[in-house]
Amino acid sequence: MTLSHADYQAIAAKLKPGGQAYIDGAYCDAADGEKFETTNPATGEVLAEVAHCKAADVDRAVVAARRVFNAGTWSRAEPEERKEVLLKVAQLVREHTHELAVLESLDTGKTINDCMAEIGGDVVNFFQWYAELADKYFGKIATTGPSALALITREPVGVAGAVLPWNFPLVMATWKIAPALAVGCSAVIKPAEQTPLSTIRLAQLMEEAGVPAGVINIVPGFGETAGAAIGLHKDIDTVSFTGSTEVGRMFMRYASDSNLKGVGLEMGGKSPFIVLEDAVIDDDLIDHAAMSAFWNGGQNCTANMRQLIAAPRVEEFTGRIIERVKAFKMGDPLDPVTDIGSMITKDHKEMVMSYIQSGVDEGAVQVLGGDSDLPGHFIEPTVFQNVTPEMKIAREEIFGPVLGIMPVSSMQEALAIACDTDYGLHATVFTQDIDQAIHMARSLPCGTVSVNGYSEGDIKTPFGGYKQSGSMARDNGTEALEQYLQTKTIWIQTKAG
C-alpha cells in the first residue's frame, strides 16, 4: 500500500538506524572500534555511524559460519525446516515493508515507489520462492550394470561470501542470501559501504524468523578492507560478487591468491535499446525506452543508455522521448510523486557529469538535462542526439541518468554496433517481425535479451552476463543454486544377483 509523503516522512522521523555488524547471532562493533558515517544522498544528512569491519571481523564471522555449518544445525537440517524458516523471513519482511522501504530510500536516494516495489515485491518473493525450492532440487542416479549403484548428490559448498553493490542493496542481499541459505550454506555478507543499513536491519528479522546464530553474518566495511578480506579468506568456499568489472577482476585474483574458491561475478554493462524500422513507436515503446535508461536514475547495470534507432524513425522517436523525459519529476525521494532520485554520492555525481561533458566535447547534441541546483547529488535526466559509436558515452558504462540516441541504417548495422563492446549483460529489441526478433535474440552476445519491452526477466529466469559482464555463474532461477552447491559421486559396489 502506497502512503502519502507525510506518512513516509513520519516513518523516517521515527527510524533509528543501526550501524553495528551482525556476527554469530549478535550485533557488535568492529574489533578495533572504528566507524564510518553513512549519509542520505538527497540531503547530506548523516543517518548512522557504521562499524568499519576489517580482516579480524571477517575472520570472526567466518569462524562462526564454519562452526555452525560443520555442526549441521542448518546445513544438515531437514530441507522442510529451512523452508519454514525462510518463509518466516519473507513474512517478516512483508510486515516491515514500509519501514525497510523508507530506510532504503534514505540510505540510497532512491524513490520511495521503487523501494516499496523492490522490498514489498522482489525481496519478499525471493525469500518465499527459494524457501519453496529448498526441498525441490534433486540429485541423480547414473546408469550402471548390476555390480554398482551410482548416486550423484549435491551438497552445500560450505561458507559463502557475498559482496554487494549500492544500487539495489536489499534486493541484491536477497539474491545472494536466499539461495545460499535454502541449500544449507552459511553466509558472510558485506553490504556496500554507501548503503549498509537495510541489510543490517534484515539480520534482525532473520534472527526473529529462527535462522540459527552464525548462519548469517553481516560485516559492513570498505572494499579494500572487508571486501578484500572476504575474497582472500581461505575458509570461505565461494564468493558471489555484484559490482564493477574492475573490482570483479580483483576477486578472481583473490581466489587465485588464497584457496581457489569459487567466484560468481555479475558486473558492468553497456546495454543497447534497439528499435528496428518496422517497430510501432507508441506510448508503450517510449515508456520502455525512458525507463530502460532512467530507472533508478540510470544507476543500474542493465541501463539501456545507448538507444539504436532505425534512421527513418529517429525524428519521431526523438520528439516523443523528449516529451516523455520532460514529464519525469525529480525531487524528494520520499515523495510518491518523485520519479528520479539522487545520485549515490558527490563523487559519483561528478563522474556522471564528466561523462555528460565528454558527450558535448565529442560532438553529441545535448537536448535535455545536466546538473541540478537541488540540495544533494541530483542530475536532471539527460538526452543526447547524434551519438556515434566511437564516443566515450557510447562505449563506457555511465551509471547515471543519460540516454543517447544513435541512428542506424539497418538491422545489420544495429547488430554490429550492439555487439561492439566489452560487455554482454542485456539488450532490448523492438520489432514486429518474429524472424528479426529471433535473429537478434540469438545473435546478441548477452545474458538477457528482452523483446518488445525492457525487462530483466523475473525470479524464475537466470540473470548474468557474457564477456566482461560476468562469469559462468547466474543469479535468480534454479541456476542461482549452483553457486552454492557442489556435486559428489557416491559409487556403491554391489554383488550381482
C-alpha positions as CSV (number, residue, x, y, z in Angstrom):
1,M,0.0,0.0,0.0
2,T,1.4,3.4,-1.1
3,L,1.3,6.0,1.7
4,S,1.4,9.8,1.5
5,H,4.5,11.9,1.5
6,A,3.7,13.0,5.1
7,D,3.3,9.3,6.1
8,Y,6.7,8.4,4.8
9,Q,8.2,11.4,6.4
10,A,6.7,10.4,9.8
11,I,8.2,6.9,9.4
12,A,11.5,8.4,8.6
13,A,11.4,10.6,11.7
14,K,10.9,7.6,14.0
15,L,13.7,5.5,12.5
16,K,16.8,4.9,14.5
17,P,19.1,3.0,12.0
18,G,21.5,0.6,13.5
19,G,25.1,0.5,12.2
20,Q,26.7,-2.4,14.0
21,A,27.9,-5.6,12.4
22,Y,26.0,-8.8,12.9
23,I,28.3,-11.7,13.8
24,D,27.4,-15.1,15.3
25,G,23.9,-14.0,16.2
26,A,24.6,-10.7,17.9
27,Y,25.1,-7.1,16.9
28,C,28.6,-5.8,17.6
29,D,31.1,-3.1,16.9
30,A,34.2,-3.7,14.8
31,A,37.1,-5.3,16.7
32,D,39.1,-2.0,16.7
33,G,36.0,0.1,17.3
34,E,36.4,2.1,14.1
35,K,33.3,3.5,12.4
36,F,32.3,5.4,9.3
37,E,29.3,7.6,8.5
38,T,26.5,6.8,6.0
39,T,24.5,9.7,4.7
40,N,21.3,10.5,2.9
41,P,22.4,11.3,-0.7
42,A,19.4,13.5,-1.3
43,T,20.2,15.8,1.7
44,G,23.6,15.1,3.1
45,E,22.2,14.2,6.5
46,V,24.2,11.7,8.5
47,L,22.0,8.6,9.1
48,A,24.2,6.4,11.2
49,E,27.7,5.6,12.3
50,V,28.6,2.1,10.9
51,A,31.0,-0.4,12.1
52,H,34.1,-0.5,9.8
53,C,34.8,-4.2,9.7
54,K,38.2,-5.4,8.6
55,A,40.1,-8.7,8.4
56,A,39.7,-9.6,12.1
57,D,35.9,-9.1,11.9
58,V,35.6,-11.1,8.7
59,D,37.6,-13.9,10.3
60,R,35.4,-13.9,13.4
61,A,32.3,-14.1,11.1
62,V,33.9,-16.9,9.0
63,V,34.7,-18.9,12.2
64,A,31.1,-18.6,13.3
65,A,29.8,-19.6,9.9
66,R,32.1,-22.6,9.7
67,R,31.3,-23.7,13.2
68,V,27.6,-23.8,12.6
69,F,28.0,-25.3,9.1
70,N,30.1,-28.2,10.5
71,A,27.7,-28.7,13.4
72,G,24.9,-29.2,10.9
73,T,22.4,-27.1,12.7
74,W,21.4,-25.5,9.4
75,S,23.4,-27.3,6.8
76,R,22.0,-30.8,7.7
77,A,18.6,-29.7,8.9
78,E,15.6,-31.2,7.1
79,P,15.1,-29.1,3.9
80,E,11.5,-28.5,5.1
81,E,12.8,-26.9,8.2
82,R,15.0,-24.5,6.2
83,K,11.9,-23.8,4.1
84,E,9.7,-22.9,7.0
85,V,12.3,-20.5,8.5
86,L,12.8,-18.7,5.2
87,L,9.1,-18.4,4.7
88,K,9.0,-16.7,8.1
89,V,11.7,-14.3,6.9
90,A,9.5,-13.5,3.9
91,Q,6.6,-12.8,6.1
92,L,8.6,-10.6,8.5
93,V,9.9,-8.5,5.5
94,R,6.3,-8.2,4.3
95,E,5.2,-6.9,7.7
96,H,8.1,-4.4,7.8
97,T,7.9,-3.3,4.2
98,H,7.2,0.4,4.9
99,E,10.0,0.7,7.5
100,L,12.5,-1.1,5.2
101,A,11.5,0.9,2.2
102,V,11.9,4.2,4.0
103,L,15.3,3.1,5.4
104,E,16.4,2.1,1.9
105,S,15.2,5.4,0.3
106,L,17.0,7.4,3.0
107,D,20.3,5.4,2.6
108,T,20.3,5.3,-1.3
109,G,18.4,8.4,-2.6
110,K,16.1,6.0,-4.4
111,T,12.5,6.9,-4.9
112,I,10.1,5.5,-2.3
113,N,8.0,4.0,-5.0
114,D,10.9,1.9,-6.3
115,C,11.9,0.9,-2.7
116,M,8.3,-0.2,-1.9
117,A,8.2,-2.3,-5.1
118,E,11.6,-3.8,-4.6
119,I,11.1,-4.7,-0.9
120,G,7.4,-5.5,-0.8
121,G,7.6,-7.3,-4.1
122,D,11.1,-8.6,-5.0
123,V,12.6,-9.2,-1.6
124,V,9.5,-10.9,-0.2
125,N,9.1,-13.0,-3.3
126,F,12.7,-14.1,-3.4
127,F,12.7,-15.4,0.1
128,Q,9.4,-17.1,-0.5
129,W,10.5,-18.7,-3.8
130,Y,13.8,-20.0,-2.6
131,A,12.2,-21.2,0.6
132,E,9.8,-23.3,-1.5
133,L,12.7,-24.5,-3.6
134,A,14.7,-25.8,-0.5
135,D,13.0,-29.2,-0.7
136,K,12.6,-29.4,-4.5
137,Y,16.1,-29.8,-6.0
138,F,17.3,-33.3,-6.6
139,G,20.4,-35.5,-7.3
140,K,20.5,-38.3,-9.9
141,I,21.2,-42.0,-10.3
142,A,23.6,-42.8,-13.1
143,T,23.0,-45.9,-15.3
144,T,25.3,-48.8,-14.3
145,G,25.4,-52.5,-14.6
146,P,24.2,-54.8,-11.8
147,S,27.5,-54.6,-10.0
148,A,27.3,-51.0,-8.9
149,L,24.9,-48.2,-7.8
150,A,26.0,-44.7,-8.8
151,L,24.5,-41.8,-6.8
152,I,25.1,-38.2,-7.9
153,T,24.3,-35.9,-5.0
154,R,24.5,-32.2,-4.5
155,E,25.7,-30.8,-1.2
156,P,26.1,-27.2,0.2
157,V,29.5,-25.8,-0.6
158,G,30.0,-24.6,2.9
159,V,30.7,-20.9,3.8
160,A,29.5,-18.5,1.1
161,G,30.8,-14.9,1.0
162,A,28.8,-12.2,-0.8
163,V,29.9,-8.6,-1.7
164,L,27.0,-6.4,-2.6
165,P,26.6,-3.2,-4.7
166,W,25.0,0.0,-3.6
167,N,22.3,0.5,-6.2
168,F,19.8,-2.2,-5.1
169,P,21.0,-3.0,-1.5
170,L,18.3,-5.2,-0.1
171,V,17.4,-6.9,-3.4
172,M,21.0,-7.8,-4.0
173,A,21.4,-9.1,-0.5
174,T,18.4,-11.3,-1.0
175,W,19.6,-12.5,-4.4
176,K,22.6,-14.0,-2.5
177,I,21.2,-14.9,0.9
178,A,18.0,-16.7,-0.1
179,P,19.5,-19.4,-2.4
180,A,22.6,-19.8,-0.3
181,L,20.6,-20.5,2.8
182,A,18.0,-22.6,1.0
183,V,20.6,-25.2,0.2
184,G,22.2,-25.1,3.6
185,C,25.2,-22.8,3.3
186,S,26.2,-20.3,6.0
187,A,26.9,-16.8,4.7
188,V,29.2,-13.8,5.4
189,I,27.7,-10.7,3.7
190,K,29.4,-7.4,3.0
191,P,26.9,-4.6,2.1
192,A,28.2,-1.7,0.1
193,E,29.7,1.0,2.4
194,Q,27.4,3.6,0.9
195,T,24.2,1.6,1.7
196,P,24.6,-0.8,4.6
197,L,21.5,0.0,6.7
198,S,18.8,-2.2,5.2
199,T,20.9,-5.3,5.1
200,I,22.0,-4.7,8.8
201,R,18.3,-4.5,9.7
202,L,17.5,-7.7,7.7
203,A,19.7,-9.7,10.0
204,Q,17.5,-8.9,13.0
205,L,14.4,-10.1,11.1
206,M,16.2,-13.3,10.1
207,E,17.1,-13.9,13.7
208,E,13.4,-13.4,14.7
209,A,12.4,-15.9,12.0
210,G,14.7,-18.6,13.5
211,V,17.9,-18.5,11.5
212,P,20.5,-20.0,13.8
213,A,23.4,-17.9,15.2
214,G,26.3,-18.0,12.8
215,V,24.3,-18.9,9.7
216,I,24.0,-15.2,8.6
217,N,26.7,-12.6,9.3
218,I,26.8,-9.0,8.1
219,V,30.2,-7.3,8.0
220,P,29.9,-3.7,6.8
221,G,33.1,-2.1,5.6
222,F,35.0,-0.9,2.6
223,G,36.0,-2.9,-0.4
224,E,39.7,-2.7,0.4
225,T,39.2,-3.9,3.9
226,A,36.1,-6.2,4.5
227,G,35.7,-6.9,0.8
228,A,39.3,-7.9,0.2
229,A,39.3,-10.0,3.4
230,I,36.3,-12.0,2.2
231,G,38.0,-12.6,-1.2
232,L,41.2,-13.6,0.4
233,H,39.9,-15.7,3.3
234,K,41.0,-19.3,3.0
235,D,38.0,-20.7,4.8
236,I,35.3,-19.2,2.5
237,D,34.3,-21.7,-0.1
238,T,32.6,-19.5,-2.7
239,V,32.1,-15.7,-3.2
240,S,29.3,-14.1,-5.1
241,F,30.1,-10.5,-6.2
242,T,27.9,-7.9,-7.9
243,G,29.6,-4.7,-8.9
244,S,32.1,-3.2,-11.4
245,T,34.2,-5.2,-13.8
246,E,37.3,-3.6,-12.3
247,V,36.5,-5.0,-8.8
248,G,35.4,-8.3,-10.2
249,R,38.9,-8.8,-11.6
250,M,40.2,-8.4,-8.1
251,F,38.0,-11.2,-6.8
252,M,39.4,-13.5,-9.4
253,R,42.9,-12.6,-8.2
254,Y,41.9,-13.0,-4.6
255,A,40.7,-16.5,-5.3
256,S,43.9,-17.4,-7.1
257,D,46.0,-15.9,-4.2
258,S,44.0,-17.8,-1.5
259,N,42.2,-21.2,-1.7
260,L,40.9,-21.1,-5.3
261,K,37.4,-20.6,-4.0
262,G,34.5,-20.4,-6.5
263,V,33.8,-16.9,-7.7
264,G,30.4,-15.8,-9.2
265,L,30.6,-12.4,-10.9
266,E,27.8,-10.1,-12.1
267,M,29.4,-6.9,-13.3
268,G,29.0,-3.9,-15.7
269,G,27.1,-3.4,-18.9
270,K,26.6,-1.2,-21.9
271,S,23.2,-2.4,-22.9
272,P,21.6,-1.4,-26.2
273,F,17.9,-0.5,-26.8
274,I,17.3,-1.3,-30.5
275,V,14.3,0.0,-32.4
276,L,14.1,-1.6,-35.9
277,E,12.3,0.2,-38.7
278,D,9.1,-1.8,-38.5
279,A,8.6,-1.2,-34.8
280,V,5.4,0.7,-33.7
281,I,6.6,3.8,-31.8
282,D,3.7,4.1,-29.4
283,D,3.4,5.1,-25.7
284,D,4.4,1.6,-24.6
285,L,7.7,1.7,-26.6
286,I,8.5,5.2,-25.4
287,D,7.8,4.3,-21.8
288,H,10.1,1.3,-22.0
289,A,12.8,3.4,-23.7
290,A,12.6,6.1,-21.0
291,M,12.6,3.6,-18.1
292,S,15.4,1.5,-19.5
293,A,17.7,4.5,-19.3
294,F,16.4,6.3,-16.3
295,W,15.1,3.7,-13.9
296,N,16.9,4.2,-10.5
297,G,18.5,7.3,-12.1
298,G,20.4,5.2,-14.5
299,Q,22.3,3.6,-11.7
300,N,21.6,0.1,-13.0
301,C,23.9,-2.4,-14.7
302,T,21.3,-3.1,-17.4
303,A,20.5,0.5,-18.2
304,N,19.8,0.9,-21.9
305,M,21.6,4.2,-22.4
306,R,22.7,3.7,-26.0
307,Q,19.5,3.6,-28.0
308,L,20.0,2.5,-31.6
309,I,17.1,3.7,-33.6
310,A,16.4,3.0,-37.3
311,A,17.2,6.2,-39.2
312,P,13.8,6.7,-40.8
313,R,12.2,6.6,-37.3
314,V,14.7,8.8,-35.4
315,E,12.8,12.1,-35.7
316,E,9.6,10.5,-34.5
317,F,11.3,8.7,-31.7
318,T,13.3,11.7,-30.6
319,G,10.3,14.0,-30.3
320,R,8.4,11.5,-28.3
321,I,11.2,10.5,-25.9
322,I,12.0,14.2,-25.2
323,E,8.4,14.8,-24.2
324,R,8.4,11.7,-22.0
325,V,11.6,12.6,-20.2
326,K,10.3,16.2,-19.6
327,A,7.5,14.6,-17.6
328,F,9.8,13.0,-15.1
329,K,9.6,14.6,-11.7
330,M,12.9,14.9,-9.7
331,G,12.9,15.8,-6.0
332,D,12.5,14.4,-2.5
333,P,12.8,10.6,-2.8
334,L,10.2,10.1,0.0
335,D,7.5,11.9,-2.0
336,P,5.5,9.4,-4.0
337,V,5.2,11.8,-7.0
338,T,9.0,11.7,-7.5
339,D,10.3,9.7,-10.4
340,I,14.0,10.5,-10.3
341,G,16.0,10.4,-7.1
342,S,19.6,11.3,-6.2
343,M,22.9,10.0,-7.3
344,I,24.6,7.9,-4.6
345,T,27.5,10.2,-3.7
346,K,29.1,13.5,-4.6
347,D,32.0,11.7,-6.3
348,H,29.6,9.6,-8.4
349,K,27.7,12.7,-9.4
350,E,30.9,14.3,-10.5
351,M,31.9,11.2,-12.5
352,V,28.5,11.2,-14.3
353,M,28.7,14.9,-15.0
354,S,32.2,14.3,-16.6
355,Y,30.6,11.8,-19.0
356,I,28.0,14.4,-19.9
357,Q,30.7,16.9,-20.6
358,S,32.6,14.4,-22.7
359,G,29.5,13.8,-24.8
360,V,29.3,17.6,-25.5
361,D,33.0,17.8,-26.2
362,E,32.9,14.9,-28.7
363,G,30.1,16.4,-30.7
364,A,26.9,14.8,-29.4
365,V,24.0,17.3,-29.1
366,Q,22.6,17.6,-25.5
367,V,18.9,18.4,-25.8
368,L,17.9,17.9,-22.2
369,G,19.2,17.6,-18.7
370,G,22.5,18.2,-16.9
371,D,23.3,19.5,-13.5
372,S,20.6,20.3,-10.9
373,D,20.5,23.0,-8.3
374,L,18.7,20.8,-5.8
375,P,20.4,20.0,-2.5
376,G,22.1,16.6,-2.5
377,H,23.5,14.9,-5.5
378,F,20.9,15.3,-8.2
379,I,21.4,15.2,-12.0
380,E,18.5,16.0,-14.4
381,P,17.6,13.3,-16.9
382,T,19.8,13.9,-19.8
383,V,19.2,13.2,-23.5
384,F,21.8,13.3,-26.3
385,Q,21.2,13.2,-30.0
386,N,23.7,12.3,-32.8
387,V,25.7,9.9,-30.6
388,T,28.3,7.9,-32.6
389,P,29.8,4.6,-31.7
390,E,33.3,5.8,-31.0
391,M,32.2,8.4,-28.4
392,K,33.1,7.8,-24.8
393,I,29.5,8.0,-23.8
394,A,28.6,5.2,-26.3
395,R,31.4,2.9,-25.1
396,E,31.8,3.2,-21.3
397,E,29.3,2.5,-18.6
398,I,28.0,5.8,-17.2
399,F,25.7,4.6,-14.4
400,G,23.7,7.8,-14.4
401,P,20.6,9.3,-16.0
402,V,21.9,9.7,-19.5
403,L,20.2,8.5,-22.8
404,G,22.0,8.7,-26.1
405,I,20.2,8.4,-29.5
406,M,22.2,6.6,-32.2
407,P,20.7,6.4,-35.8
408,V,21.4,3.1,-37.6
409,S,20.7,2.4,-41.3
410,S,19.8,-1.3,-41.0
411,M,19.3,-4.3,-38.6
412,Q,22.8,-5.4,-39.5
413,E,24.4,-2.1,-38.5
414,A,22.4,-2.1,-35.3
415,L,23.6,-5.6,-34.5
416,A,27.2,-4.7,-35.3
417,I,27.2,-1.6,-33.1
418,A,25.4,-3.5,-30.3
419,C,28.0,-6.3,-30.3
420,D,31.0,-3.9,-30.4
421,T,31.5,-3.7,-26.7
422,D,33.5,-5.5,-23.9
423,Y,30.2,-6.1,-22.1
424,G,27.4,-8.5,-22.6
425,L,24.7,-8.2,-19.9
426,H,21.4,-7.1,-21.6
427,A,19.7,-5.9,-24.7
428,T,16.2,-4.8,-25.7
429,V,14.9,-5.2,-29.2
430,F,11.6,-3.7,-30.6
431,T,10.3,-5.2,-33.9
432,Q,7.0,-6.6,-35.2
433,D,8.9,-9.3,-37.3
434,I,9.2,-12.5,-35.4
435,D,12.1,-13.7,-37.6
436,Q,14.0,-10.5,-36.9
437,A,13.3,-10.8,-33.2
438,I,14.6,-14.3,-33.1
439,H,17.6,-13.5,-35.2
440,M,18.6,-10.6,-33.0
441,A,18.0,-12.5,-29.8
442,R,20.2,-15.3,-31.0
443,S,22.9,-13.0,-32.3
444,L,23.3,-10.6,-29.4
445,P,26.1,-11.9,-27.1
446,C,24.5,-11.1,-23.8
447,G,22.9,-12.8,-20.9
448,T,19.4,-11.4,-21.3
449,V,17.6,-10.2,-24.5
450,S,14.2,-8.6,-24.0
451,V,11.9,-8.4,-27.0
452,N,9.3,-5.6,-27.3
453,G,9.8,-4.5,-23.8
454,Y,12.6,-3.6,-21.4
455,S,12.8,-6.4,-18.8
456,E,15.4,-8.3,-16.8
457,G,13.1,-11.3,-16.6
458,D,11.8,-12.4,-13.3
459,I,12.7,-14.6,-10.3
460,K,12.4,-17.8,-12.4
461,T,14.9,-16.7,-15.1
462,P,18.7,-16.6,-14.6
463,F,20.4,-13.3,-14.6
464,G,24.1,-12.7,-15.5
465,G,26.3,-11.7,-18.3
466,Y,28.6,-12.7,-21.2
467,K,32.1,-11.4,-21.8
468,Q,33.2,-8.8,-19.2
469,S,29.8,-8.5,-17.7
470,G,30.1,-11.7,-15.7
471,S,31.3,-15.2,-15.1
472,M,29.5,-18.5,-15.8
473,A,27.5,-18.1,-12.5
474,R,24.0,-16.8,-12.6
475,D,21.7,-15.2,-10.0
476,N,18.0,-15.9,-9.9
477,G,16.2,-19.0,-11.1
478,T,17.1,-22.5,-10.1
479,E,20.5,-21.7,-11.7
480,A,21.4,-19.5,-8.7
481,L,21.6,-22.6,-6.5
482,E,24.6,-23.8,-8.5
483,Q,26.8,-21.1,-6.9
484,Y,26.2,-22.7,-3.5
485,L,26.2,-26.4,-4.3
486,Q,28.9,-28.9,-5.1
487,T,28.5,-32.3,-6.7
488,K,29.5,-35.6,-5.2
489,T,29.5,-39.1,-6.8
490,I,28.8,-42.0,-4.5
491,W,29.8,-45.2,-6.1
492,I,28.5,-48.3,-4.4
493,Q,29.9,-51.7,-5.4
494,T,27.3,-54.4,-5.2
495,K,27.2,-58.1,-5.7
496,A,25.3,-59.1,-8.8
497,G,22.3,-61.2,-8.1
